[in-house]
Amino acid sequence: MTYIPAARRTEVCPSMPVCHMRTAGELTYVLMEQCLAYVHQHGLTFCTLASVLGAIQSLDMEFKRRVVEPYEDSALDRNGSLDYPRGP
């Protein structure tokens, strides 16, 4: 998903500004701006919209796999597991 060659990364966004987001709302704003820029660049078509939605879904899965799950595993190691009630 995010595995593009290093040389291409600087071509994709040579002057990506460092954003100083303080809230989830500000992060959402930055991500939305990037999605809208993509739509503007590629045109408002079903294919473009499907591509944006697919990228967002892939980002969701990749972020969970690479960031959230390792964090949860380390929290589990530090704090131990909860005892869940068993069903009948």
RAJO-V7703 format. One record per residue. N is the residue number from 1. RES is the residue in three letters. PHI is phi in whole degrees, 0 to 359 (none if undefined). Layout:
N;RES;PHI  N;RES;PHI
This chain:
1;MET;none  2;THR;265  3;TYR;267  4;ILE;251  5;PRO;304  6;ALA;304  7;ALA;298  8;ARG;290  9;ARG;301  10;THR;287  11;GLU;288  12;VAL;296  13;CYS;215  14;PRO;295  15;SER;232  16;MET;299  17;PRO;288  18;VAL;276  19;CYS;271  20;HIS;249  21;MET;278  22;ARG;249  23;THR;224  24;ALA;297  25;GLY;297  26;GLU;292  27;LEU;298  28;THR;300  29;TYR;301  30;VAL;296  31;LEU;297  32;MET;296  33;GLU;301  34;GLN;294  35;CYS;297  36;LEU;294  37;ALA;297  38;TYR;297  39;VAL;297  40;HIS;298  41;GLN;291  42;HIS;256  43;GLY;96  44;LEU;276  45;THR;230  46;PHE;302  47;CYS;299  48;THR;296  49;LEU;297  50;ALA;296  51;SER;295  52;VAL;297  53;LEU;298  54;GLY;297  55;ALA;295  56;ILE;297  57;GLN;295  58;SER;295  59;LEU;299  60;ASP;303  61;MET;294  62;GLU;293  63;PHE;297  64;LYS;298  65;ARG;294  66;ARG;267  67;VAL;241  68;VAL;292  69;GLU;298  70;PRO;299  71;TYR;297  72;GLU;298  73;ASP;298  74;SER;291  75;ALA;294  76;LEU;297  77;ASP;298  78;ARG;288  79;ASN;251  80;GLY;82  81;SER;266  82;LEU;277  83;ASP;270  84;TYR;272  85;PRO;296  86;ARG;271  87;GLY;286  88;PRO;297
